[in-house]
Amino acid sequence: MLAYPRTKPIDVTALDLRSATFTESVVEQAALVWLDSAGWQARNGAEIASGEPAAERGDFGQVVLAQRLRHALARPNPALPAAAMEDALRKLTRSAGWDIIVRNRALHRPLVDGVTVEYRDAGGSIRGAQARVINFNDPAGSDWLAVNQFSVVEHKHSWLPDVVLCVDGVLLAVLELKNAAAEKATIWSAVPRLQSYQARVPVLFAPNAVLAVSDGSYARVGTLGAGREWFKHLCTFAGDTLAKAYVPGRQEARR
């Protein structure tokens, strides 16, 4: 069930790209429906914003959903004490530096290989360990969340991404959507927008793994810092053929 009470979910099979009522918001809602059917939980960004009853963010500059990440860290690391988990959480949510590429690389390695943490054991000795973050061997055990209208503010700049994808509370993907019925609003007009906001609100992209643009008919995927020429079709894992025209579900995402 979509946790998306502000608008009625759309029957994507009934969408008509030539209709005058086909707007960018329709593409956005259709994306949420597809994601929901693939196993992602869908939420509206306003519902989890600071001050709301179901708030998951302390302010609009916070992009990691700390409570979800805290729960995710506990699952694959049952032997580590709470102090080690808080050390891991702190390191994953406090990326430093102005260069977004450097910040992104600094976060990528611990997300893949685990976070190096320290804690005191029962005898008072300082111990070190690797706290695993995302369990790539058990994708069904992860927390898959799609959020639309996820407002972000940094250094007086603000942005309202169309859809962001979080795995275990970590914001790994940003989707910029356009209206296929609008002549000038193509998927290629979405790429400069993503590039612009990488400079204006870099906090959103620090943990980023993939950028995507789509108008409901066509889509391309790219990575942080990539120019238009590097936004490509989604390919199979082997890279020799184009993937099927659907949003990857949880099982596919393990690759």
Residue frames as qw, qx, qy, qz and C-alpha x, y, z in Angstrom:
[[0.000, 0.888, 0.460, 0.000, 0.00, 0.00, 0.00],
 [0.391, 0.488, -0.031, 0.780, 1.35, 3.43, -0.94],
 [0.351, -0.636, -0.425, 0.539, 1.84, 5.66, 2.09],
 [0.212, 0.050, 0.302, 0.928, 1.00, 8.64, -0.10],
 [0.086, 0.614, 0.734, -0.276, -2.25, 10.23, 1.09],
 [0.034, 0.572, 0.029, -0.819, -1.93, 13.68, -0.51],
 [0.452, 0.401, -0.418, -0.678, -2.64, 12.48, -4.05],
 [0.897, 0.103, 0.315, -0.293, -4.46, 9.54, -5.53],
 [0.444, -0.312, 0.740, 0.398, -2.16, 6.89, -7.07],
 [0.519, 0.515, -0.267, -0.628, -2.42, 6.75, -10.85],
 [0.881, 0.169, 0.441, 0.001, -3.24, 3.72, -12.97],
 [0.185, -0.584, 0.524, 0.592, -0.08, 3.75, -15.09],
 [0.393, 0.196, 0.828, 0.349, -1.68, 1.53, -17.73],
 [0.238, 0.806, 0.542, -0.012, -4.14, 4.33, -18.49],
 [0.215, -0.696, 0.115, 0.675, -1.58, 7.09, -19.03],
 [0.618, 0.666, 0.345, 0.236, -1.72, 8.82, -22.43],
 [0.521, -0.285, 0.105, 0.797, 1.46, 10.69, -23.36],
 [0.160, 0.351, 0.439, 0.811, -0.45, 12.76, -25.93],
 [0.256, -0.770, -0.582, -0.051, -3.06, 13.96, -23.45],
 [0.060, 0.732, -0.091, 0.672, -3.12, 17.57, -22.30],
 [0.670, -0.679, 0.075, -0.291, -3.51, 16.31, -18.75],
 [0.918, -0.027, -0.157, 0.363, -0.22, 14.45, -18.91],
 [0.057, -0.939, 0.221, -0.259, 2.06, 16.53, -16.69],
 [0.330, 0.505, -0.703, 0.376, 5.34, 16.16, -14.84],
 [0.473, -0.310, 0.576, -0.590, 3.42, 15.32, -11.66],
 [0.931, 0.129, 0.000, -0.341, 1.81, 12.41, -13.51],
 [0.683, 0.455, -0.540, 0.188, 5.28, 11.06, -14.38],
 [0.050, -0.474, 0.663, -0.577, 6.26, 11.48, -10.75],
 [0.716, -0.151, 0.401, -0.551, 3.26, 9.60, -9.42],
 [0.916, 0.288, -0.218, -0.177, 3.66, 6.89, -12.05],
 [0.426, 0.512, -0.669, 0.329, 7.27, 6.43, -10.95],
 [0.344, -0.345, 0.643, -0.591, 6.11, 5.95, -7.37],
 [0.887, 0.066, 0.137, -0.436, 3.55, 3.38, -8.46],
 [0.795, 0.422, -0.433, 0.039, 6.18, 1.45, -10.41],
 [0.166, 0.495, -0.703, 0.483, 8.61, 1.61, -7.50],
 [0.610, -0.236, 0.469, -0.594, 5.93, 0.44, -5.09],
 [0.942, 0.181, -0.044, -0.278, 5.16, -2.55, -7.31],
 [0.670, 0.474, -0.521, 0.234, 8.89, -3.38, -7.38],
 [0.749, -0.315, -0.494, 0.309, 9.08, -3.56, -3.59],
 [0.258, 0.199, -0.257, 0.910, 9.93, 0.00, -2.60],
 [0.141, -0.696, -0.607, 0.357, 7.92, 1.77, 0.10],
 [0.228, 0.520, 0.262, 0.781, 6.72, 5.16, -1.20],
 [0.278, -0.674, -0.462, 0.506, 6.42, 8.27, 0.95],
 [0.206, 0.883, 0.176, 0.383, 5.80, 11.96, 0.39],
 [0.504, 0.252, -0.351, 0.748, 8.68, 14.16, 1.51],
 [0.275, -0.550, 0.078, -0.785, 6.35, 16.47, 3.42],
 [0.835, -0.419, -0.262, -0.240, 5.26, 13.58, 5.64],
 [0.860, -0.217, -0.223, 0.404, 8.77, 12.89, 6.97],
 [0.280, 0.646, -0.129, 0.698, 9.93, 16.52, 7.19],
 [0.277, -0.013, -0.592, 0.757, 10.97, 18.09, 10.47],
 [0.275, 0.010, 0.288, -0.917, 8.04, 18.99, 12.72],
 [0.676, -0.042, -0.436, -0.592, 5.62, 16.49, 11.21],
 [0.815, -0.347, 0.297, -0.357, 4.10, 13.65, 13.31],
 [0.973, 0.085, 0.163, 0.138, 6.00, 11.09, 11.22],
 [0.169, 0.920, -0.352, -0.028, 9.17, 13.21, 10.95],
 [0.953, -0.051, 0.063, 0.292, 12.37, 11.38, 10.03],
 [0.547, 0.439, -0.051, 0.711, 14.57, 14.44, 9.48],
 [0.390, -0.548, -0.369, 0.642, 15.81, 16.99, 11.97],
 [0.125, 0.732, -0.029, -0.670, 16.00, 19.74, 9.34],
 [0.738, 0.647, 0.092, -0.166, 16.06, 20.21, 5.57],
 [0.205, 0.767, -0.606, -0.046, 19.85, 19.88, 5.49],
 [0.494, -0.280, 0.813, -0.132, 19.67, 16.30, 6.77],
 [0.633, 0.342, -0.462, -0.519, 19.57, 13.80, 3.91],
 [0.359, 0.098, -0.923, 0.098, 20.41, 10.57, 5.74],
 [0.689, -0.467, -0.188, -0.521, 17.42, 9.11, 7.56],
 [0.006, 0.545, -0.735, 0.403, 19.23, 8.41, 10.81],
 [0.673, -0.180, 0.543, -0.469, 16.72, 6.14, 12.50],
 [0.922, 0.335, -0.030, -0.190, 16.42, 3.88, 9.46],
 [0.520, 0.610, -0.556, 0.221, 20.20, 3.74, 9.18],
 [0.297, -0.486, 0.676, -0.467, 20.54, 2.98, 12.89],
 [0.859, 0.009, 0.371, -0.353, 18.18, 0.01, 12.54],
 [0.825, 0.515, -0.229, -0.039, 20.00, -1.14, 9.39],
 [0.211, 0.649, -0.665, 0.305, 23.36, -1.10, 11.18],
 [0.556, -0.350, 0.611, -0.441, 22.00, -3.25, 13.98],
 [0.930, 0.188, 0.050, -0.313, 20.85, -6.08, 11.68],
 [0.852, 0.382, -0.320, 0.160, 24.19, -7.31, 10.28],
 [0.310, 0.492, -0.560, 0.590, 26.24, -6.33, 13.35],
 [0.706, -0.578, -0.297, -0.281, 24.55, -8.04, 16.32],
 [0.803, -0.236, -0.310, 0.451, 27.84, -8.56, 18.18],
 [0.330, 0.324, -0.123, 0.878, 28.82, -4.89, 18.19],
 [0.184, -0.523, -0.599, 0.578, 27.79, -2.70, 21.15],
 [0.159, 0.894, 0.417, -0.034, 25.63, 0.40, 20.88],
 [0.241, -0.809, 0.196, 0.499, 28.68, 2.67, 21.15],
 [0.388, -0.148, 0.688, 0.595, 30.16, 1.11, 18.00],
 [0.278, 0.616, 0.694, 0.245, 26.86, 1.57, 16.15],
 [0.019, -0.951, -0.204, 0.232, 26.73, 5.24, 17.11],
 [0.350, -0.573, 0.442, 0.595, 30.35, 5.66, 15.97],
 [0.368, 0.192, 0.756, 0.506, 29.41, 4.17, 12.59],
 [0.144, 0.820, 0.552, 0.041, 26.31, 6.37, 12.33],
 [0.183, -0.873, 0.035, 0.450, 28.33, 9.48, 13.12],
 [0.349, -0.367, 0.591, 0.627, 30.94, 8.68, 10.45],
 [0.298, 0.371, 0.781, 0.404, 28.27, 7.99, 7.81],
 [0.042, 0.864, 0.499, 0.050, 26.33, 11.19, 8.45],
 [0.212, -0.908, 0.079, 0.353, 29.18, 13.68, 8.82],
 [0.757, 0.336, 0.240, 0.505, 30.96, 13.79, 5.48],
 [0.258, -0.791, 0.038, 0.553, 33.53, 16.60, 5.33],
 [0.404, -0.129, 0.516, 0.744, 35.04, 18.69, 2.55],
 [0.350, 0.573, 0.057, -0.739, 33.76, 21.06, -0.12],
 [0.278, 0.331, -0.725, -0.537, 34.55, 18.91, -3.15],
 [0.818, 0.004, 0.175, -0.548, 31.47, 16.74, -3.77],
 [0.814, 0.328, -0.474, -0.071, 33.44, 14.07, -5.64],
 [0.246, 0.378, -0.752, 0.481, 35.87, 13.70, -2.72],
 [0.492, -0.172, 0.497, -0.694, 32.99, 13.53, -0.25],
 [0.877, 0.157, -0.113, -0.439, 31.24, 10.94, -2.38],
 [0.672, 0.357, -0.636, 0.130, 34.34, 8.73, -2.63],
 [0.022, -0.356, 0.709, -0.609, 34.88, 8.98, 1.11],
 [0.655, -0.048, 0.403, -0.637, 31.38, 7.64, 1.74],
 [0.797, 0.290, -0.387, -0.363, 31.37, 5.01, -1.01],
 [0.425, 0.338, -0.817, 0.196, 34.02, 2.77, 0.52],
 [0.200, -0.098, 0.774, -0.592, 32.43, 2.38, 3.99],
 [0.723, 0.175, 0.114, -0.658, 29.03, 1.79, 2.39],
 [0.788, 0.334, -0.473, -0.209, 30.50, -1.09, 0.37],
 [0.593, 0.251, -0.700, 0.309, 33.12, -2.51, 2.74],
 [0.619, -0.601, -0.478, 0.164, 31.86, -1.41, 6.14],
 [0.071, -0.896, 0.141, -0.415, 32.71, 1.37, 8.57],
 [0.586, 0.121, -0.595, 0.536, 35.80, 1.13, 10.79],
 [0.471, -0.756, -0.095, -0.445, 34.63, 1.72, 14.35],
 [0.346, 0.251, -0.708, 0.562, 36.17, 1.75, 17.81],
 [0.640, -0.589, -0.150, -0.471, 34.64, 0.93, 21.18],
 [0.120, -0.486, 0.752, -0.429, 35.59, -0.14, 24.70],
 [0.628, -0.135, -0.749, -0.162, 34.95, -3.72, 25.68],
 [0.691, -0.643, -0.285, -0.168, 33.78, -4.92, 29.08],
 [0.783, -0.304, -0.158, 0.518, 37.37, -4.87, 30.33],
 [0.128, -0.902, -0.011, 0.413, 37.92, -1.27, 29.28],
 [0.467, -0.232, 0.554, 0.649, 40.19, -2.05, 26.35],
 [0.412, 0.603, -0.113, -0.674, 39.70, -0.22, 23.05],
 [0.603, 0.136, 0.760, 0.200, 38.62, -2.55, 20.24],
 [0.243, 0.421, -0.370, -0.792, 38.30, -2.00, 16.51],
 [0.505, 0.281, 0.816, -0.011, 35.81, -3.58, 14.11],
 [0.076, -0.010, -0.540, -0.838, 34.13, -3.21, 10.72],
 [0.404, 0.383, 0.599, -0.575, 30.44, -2.35, 10.95],
 [0.203, 0.244, 0.775, 0.546, 28.61, -3.53, 7.85],
 [0.258, 0.256, 0.113, -0.925, 26.08, -1.08, 6.44],
 [0.729, 0.288, -0.136, -0.606, 24.19, -2.54, 3.46],
 [0.611, -0.152, 0.777, -0.001, 23.82, -6.30, 3.30],
 [0.395, 0.461, -0.495, -0.621, 24.34, -6.97, -0.40],
 [0.129, 0.080, -0.982, -0.107, 23.78, -10.70, 0.10],
 [0.015, -0.493, -0.846, 0.201, 20.28, -10.20, 1.50],
 [0.014, -0.195, -0.211, -0.958, 18.57, -7.35, -0.35],
 [0.444, -0.546, -0.599, -0.383, 15.14, -8.39, 0.92],
 [0.565, -0.518, -0.484, 0.422, 16.34, -7.60, 4.43],
 [0.278, -0.010, -0.026, 0.960, 17.13, -3.99, 3.57],
 [0.134, 0.702, 0.478, -0.510, 14.86, -0.97, 3.93],
 [0.311, 0.229, 0.544, 0.745, 13.84, 0.31, 0.46],
 [0.039, 0.736, 0.455, -0.500, 12.27, 3.77, 0.43],
 [0.298, 0.399, 0.420, 0.758, 11.22, 6.06, -2.44],
 [0.107, -0.676, -0.411, 0.603, 10.41, 9.66, -1.50],
 [0.321, 0.614, 0.388, 0.607, 9.00, 12.37, -3.74],
 [0.100, -0.868, -0.078, -0.481, 9.29, 16.11, -3.07],
 [0.780, -0.388, -0.237, 0.430, 12.25, 15.64, -0.71],
 [0.089, 0.968, -0.016, 0.234, 13.09, 19.27, 0.07],
 [0.787, -0.169, -0.115, 0.582, 16.78, 20.03, 0.67],
 [0.019, 0.986, -0.017, 0.162, 18.36, 23.29, 1.85],
 [0.783, -0.265, 0.009, 0.562, 22.08, 24.08, 2.04],
 [0.366, -0.231, 0.115, 0.894, 23.87, 27.46, 2.17],
 [0.292, 0.500, 0.170, -0.797, 20.64, 29.34, 1.34],
 [0.368, 0.213, -0.671, -0.608, 20.11, 27.19, -1.76],
 [0.616, 0.057, 0.647, -0.447, 17.09, 24.90, -1.90],
 [0.346, 0.199, -0.746, -0.533, 15.89, 22.16, -4.19],
 [0.733, 0.030, 0.442, -0.516, 12.90, 19.88, -4.36],
 [0.019, 0.253, -0.899, -0.356, 14.04, 16.68, -6.15],
 [0.671, -0.030, -0.368, -0.643, 11.24, 14.82, -7.90],
 [0.950, -0.257, -0.105, -0.146, 12.07, 11.41, -6.41],
 [0.052, 0.654, -0.729, 0.198, 14.95, 10.14, -4.28],
 [0.906, -0.082, -0.399, -0.118, 15.70, 6.52, -3.45],
 [0.260, -0.666, 0.593, -0.370, 17.02, 5.50, -0.04],
 [0.831, -0.009, -0.556, 0.006, 18.41, 2.11, 0.92],
 [0.673, -0.364, -0.481, 0.427, 18.66, 1.57, 4.67],
 [0.245, -0.883, -0.226, 0.329, 18.21, 5.30, 5.21],
 [0.378, -0.431, 0.366, 0.733, 21.05, 6.28, 2.85],
 [0.515, 0.743, 0.143, -0.404, 20.04, 8.41, -0.14],
 [0.590, -0.200, 0.634, 0.459, 21.63, 6.57, -3.07],
 [0.315, 0.328, 0.655, 0.604, 19.69, 7.79, -6.13],
 [0.170, 0.524, 0.188, -0.813, 18.13, 11.01, -7.43],
 [0.362, 0.429, 0.748, 0.353, 15.49, 10.93, -10.19],
 [0.115, 0.422, -0.018, -0.899, 14.78, 14.07, -12.20],
 [0.381, 0.433, 0.811, 0.098, 11.54, 13.73, -14.19],
 [0.101, 0.256, -0.235, -0.932, 10.18, 15.69, -17.14],
 [0.608, 0.450, 0.438, -0.485, 6.88, 15.90, -19.00],
 [0.461, 0.050, 0.735, 0.495, 6.98, 13.99, -22.29],
 [0.292, 0.758, 0.571, 0.122, 4.13, 16.14, -23.63],
 [0.072, -0.940, 0.037, 0.332, 6.11, 19.37, -23.21],
 [0.746, 0.638, -0.060, 0.181, 8.22, 20.09, -26.28],
 [0.240, 0.771, -0.433, 0.401, 11.11, 21.76, -24.44],
 [0.563, -0.556, 0.504, -0.346, 11.06, 19.67, -21.24],
 [0.847, 0.268, -0.453, -0.072, 13.05, 16.70, -22.48],
 [0.890, -0.389, -0.090, 0.219, 15.19, 14.29, -20.51],
 [0.655, 0.260, -0.074, 0.706, 18.22, 16.21, -21.74],
 [0.098, -0.723, 0.040, -0.682, 16.98, 19.38, -20.07],
 [0.784, -0.602, -0.083, -0.128, 17.01, 17.43, -16.80],
 [0.846, 0.036, -0.181, 0.500, 20.75, 16.71, -16.95],
 [0.259, 0.501, -0.175, 0.807, 21.89, 20.38, -16.56],
 [0.542, -0.656, -0.025, -0.525, 19.49, 20.70, -13.65],
 [0.925, -0.329, -0.131, 0.140, 21.14, 17.79, -11.88],
 [0.669, 0.250, -0.150, 0.684, 24.56, 19.27, -12.60],
 [0.054, -0.674, 0.049, -0.735, 23.53, 22.66, -11.27],
 [0.675, -0.630, 0.022, -0.384, 22.31, 21.31, -7.97],
 [0.892, -0.066, -0.249, 0.372, 25.39, 19.20, -7.43],
 [0.386, 0.330, -0.205, 0.837, 27.12, 22.56, -6.94],
 [0.294, -0.541, -0.001, -0.788, 24.29, 24.27, -5.05],
 [0.749, -0.436, 0.245, -0.436, 23.18, 21.54, -2.63],
 [0.445, 0.443, -0.778, 0.018, 26.09, 19.06, -2.55],
 [0.375, -0.243, 0.750, -0.487, 24.87, 17.53, 0.70],
 [0.833, 0.216, 0.166, -0.481, 22.17, 15.72, -1.29],
 [0.806, 0.490, -0.319, -0.090, 24.76, 13.99, -3.47],
 [0.177, -0.676, 0.694, -0.175, 27.42, 13.01, -0.92],
 [0.563, -0.154, 0.804, -0.113, 26.21, 9.37, -0.69],
 [0.700, 0.496, -0.009, -0.513, 24.91, 9.24, -4.28],
 [0.564, -0.152, 0.770, 0.258, 25.38, 6.11, -6.40],
 [0.301, 0.324, 0.728, 0.524, 23.22, 6.89, -9.43],
 [0.237, 0.415, 0.092, -0.874, 21.42, 9.76, -11.15],
 [0.300, 0.344, 0.846, 0.277, 18.47, 9.16, -13.45],
 [0.263, 0.316, -0.045, -0.910, 16.41, 11.28, -15.85],
 [0.166, 0.297, 0.916, 0.213, 13.12, 10.27, -17.42],
 [0.330, 0.051, -0.089, -0.938, 9.99, 11.64, -19.08],
 [0.713, 0.112, 0.490, -0.490, 7.93, 8.48, -18.66],
 [0.859, 0.487, -0.013, -0.155, 8.86, 7.25, -22.13],
 [0.705, 0.487, -0.356, 0.373, 12.64, 7.51, -22.22],
 [0.626, -0.772, 0.112, 0.022, 15.21, 7.31, -19.47],
 [0.619, 0.533, -0.433, 0.381, 18.96, 7.57, -19.00],
 [0.739, -0.655, -0.074, 0.141, 21.19, 6.91, -16.01],
 [0.460, 0.675, -0.328, 0.474, 24.47, 8.56, -15.06],
 [0.704, -0.369, -0.401, 0.456, 26.74, 9.15, -12.12],
 [0.283, -0.887, -0.105, 0.349, 27.93, 12.07, -10.06],
 [0.241, -0.651, 0.377, 0.614, 29.89, 14.59, -12.13],
 [0.494, 0.198, 0.735, 0.421, 28.91, 12.99, -15.46],
 [0.187, 0.323, -0.227, -0.900, 28.17, 15.14, -18.48],
 [0.732, 0.311, 0.095, -0.598, 25.25, 14.57, -20.82],
 [0.595, 0.453, -0.615, -0.251, 27.28, 12.24, -23.05],
 [0.162, 0.223, -0.922, 0.272, 27.74, 9.82, -20.12],
 [0.584, 0.087, 0.495, -0.637, 24.05, 9.43, -19.35],
 [0.214, 0.199, -0.868, -0.401, 23.29, 6.08, -20.95],
 [0.775, -0.182, -0.378, -0.473, 20.62, 3.43, -21.29],
 [0.625, -0.442, 0.569, -0.301, 20.30, 1.10, -18.33],
 [0.570, 0.376, -0.702, -0.202, 22.08, -2.11, -19.34],
 [0.928, -0.260, -0.258, -0.076, 22.09, -5.64, -18.02],
 [0.651, -0.698, 0.262, 0.144, 24.66, -6.61, -15.40],
 [0.787, 0.011, 0.386, 0.481, 26.92, -8.03, -18.12],
 [0.037, -0.680, 0.135, 0.720, 26.58, -4.79, -20.06],
 [0.229, -0.061, 0.766, 0.598, 25.98, -6.42, -23.42],
 [0.068, -0.516, -0.716, -0.466, 22.25, -5.71, -23.81],
 [0.247, -0.382, 0.086, -0.887, 19.74, -3.10, -22.72],
 [0.094, 0.114, 0.862, -0.484, 17.81, -3.95, -19.60],
 [0.037, -0.579, -0.784, -0.221, 14.06, -4.47, -19.69],
 [0.041, -0.468, -0.090, -0.878, 11.97, -1.30, -19.54],
 [0.606, -0.679, -0.371, -0.184, 11.05, -1.36, -15.88],
 [0.187, -0.790, 0.419, -0.405, 12.38, -0.02, -12.61],
 [0.507, 0.201, -0.813, 0.204, 14.69, -2.61, -10.97],
 [0.730, -0.577, -0.198, -0.308, 13.17, -4.33, -7.97],
 [0.523, -0.739, 0.404, -0.130, 14.88, -5.37, -4.80],
 [0.912, -0.076, 0.358, 0.187, 16.25, -8.64, -6.15],
 [0.668, 0.626, 0.079, 0.395, 17.77, -6.96, -9.21],
 [0.060, -0.945, 0.182, -0.266, 19.24, -4.18, -7.06],
 [0.801, -0.512, 0.260, 0.167, 21.56, -6.59, -5.24],
 [0.785, 0.235, 0.243, 0.520, 23.73, -6.46, -8.39]]
